[in-house]
Amino acid sequence: MTEILPRQALDPAAFREALALHAAGVVVITARSGGAPAGLTATSFSSVSLAPPLVSFYVDRSSTTWPALRAAGRFAVNILAGDQADLAARFARRGVDRFAPPTSWRSDEHGTPLLDGAGAHLTCVAHSTVDIGDHILVVGLVTGADLIDGDRPLLYHRGLFGRFLPHR
């Protein structure tokens, strides 16, 4: 295997511009830690394995929400519907109460917040984390799925939220 030296890596601005061309699904990761709900928007969500059922997302090391998510031990992946761009933007913002109105949510049997209107909820227990670059890879074991309406997911592309329109 050829070793890539740091000076050979792509400039961060060019890398960000190239990644903006990739449309990504949008989820909000939620948990309850210390009696309080916590959550953040992620566009790095991915399935990892069917057996066992594993999913993953990345969180920035500088995230102020990550310590609460890490301490919770369980979390929910709220797969956002196409009309939930405002909710995604709210959970991406710093310094706001993300769970205050107009956010509508309920707790599952473990107290994990589930966002109303999501296309689906995946409930997970923490499986593993790995420090990678300036992010942390978080892997969760899926323990439950609540499929509500997965017809039109929310997407993120070129710094904007949008809806999926299938070719017919």
N, C-alpha and C positions, 0 to 999 in steps of 0.2 A: 504494500500500500504506500502511495506517495504521500509524504508529509506536506501539508499546506501551511505555510508560514503566515503569521498574522498580517504581514505587510502585503500578502497576496489576496487577502480578503477584499470583497467588494466594499466600496465606500457606503456607510450607513444610509446616506440620503438616496443614493441610487438603488440600494437594496429595498428601502421602503417604497420607492416609486414603482419598482418592479412588482413587489408584493401587492400593491394596490390594484393591480390588474386581476388578481385572483379573487373571485367572489367567494365569500365564506358565510356559512350559517351563523346565526346569532343566538346565544344562550345567555341566561343569567344564572349564575351559581349562587345558591342561597344556603344558609345554615343558621343555627341558633347556637350562640356561644355566650356563656355567662348570663343566660336569661334574655339576651338581646338578639334580634335578628341581624344578620349581616349578609351582604351580597355584592356581586360585581358582574359586569358584562364581560363576556368572553367570545371571541370569534375564532379561537384556536381549538374548539371542541372537536373531538374525534372518537370514533369507536376504535377499540384496541383489540378485543378478542370476544368471540362468541362463547367459548367454553374455557374458562369461566367468563361470564359477561363483564367486560371491563371497558371503561371509557376514560378519556383523558382531556385535560385542558392545561394551558400554561398560564401562569400568573407572574407579573413583573415582581422582582425581588423588592422593589420599593413600594409595593402596594400596602396601603394602610389597612386594608381589609383582610389581607392574607393571614395575619396572626389570629384573627377571630375564626376564619375558616379552618385553619390548621388545628386550632384547639377544639373545634366542634366534634371531630371524629366521624361525622356523617354530614352529607350535604345533598341538595337536590339540584338537578340540572333542569332548568325550565327552558324548554325549546320554544322560542318565541314565534308567534304567528306574524304574518305579514303586516298586520295593522298595529304592531306594538313597537314602532320605532321610537316613540316618546319614552316608553318604559326602558328600552335599551339605552337611550341617551341618559336617562336619569340615573341608572345604575353604573354608568361610566363616569359620571361626574363626581368630583371630590367635594367634601364639605356640605353635603345635603343629607337630610334624613330620607334615605331611599325608600323606606317603608311607610312614610307618612302619606296621607292622601295627596294626590289622586291614586297612588299605588293601592291596588286591591289584592289582598292575599289572605291565606288561611294557613294554619299549621296542620301538619300530618300527625299521626299517632305518636311520633317521636319528638314533636315540637318543631320540626324542620319547616321553614316557610315555603309555601307553594304559591306561585303567582297566578292569579286568576287570568283567564284568557289565553294562557299558553297553549300551544298545540299539543304538548306532551310534558309530563314530568317524569324524570328518572330519579329514583331515590337511591342513594349510594352510601356505602361506608368507605372510609379511607383505606386504600390498598397500599400505595407507595408514593413517594415523592423523590425526585431527582433534581439536583441543581444543575442547570444547563445554561451556560452563558449568563445573560442578565435576567433570566427567567427561572421559574421552578415548574417542572413537569409534575402535574398532580394526576394520579391514576386512582379511579374509584371502582369498587366492585358494585355492580348494579343489583340491588335487592328488590326493586319494584319498578313497575312502569304503569303510568296512568296516561293512556292515549285518549286525547280529547278531540282534536281536529287538526290533523297534519296536512291539510289541503294546500295552504299557501304559507310557506315559511318566510321569515324575515331574513334578508341577506344583507351583507356589508360589502360594498365595492367602491373603490376609489374615494374612500373617506365618507361615503354616504350610505344610509340605510335604504333598502328598496324591497320590492316583492318579486317573487318568482312567477313568471308567466310561461307556462309550458308551450312548446310548439305543438300545433294540432294539425 
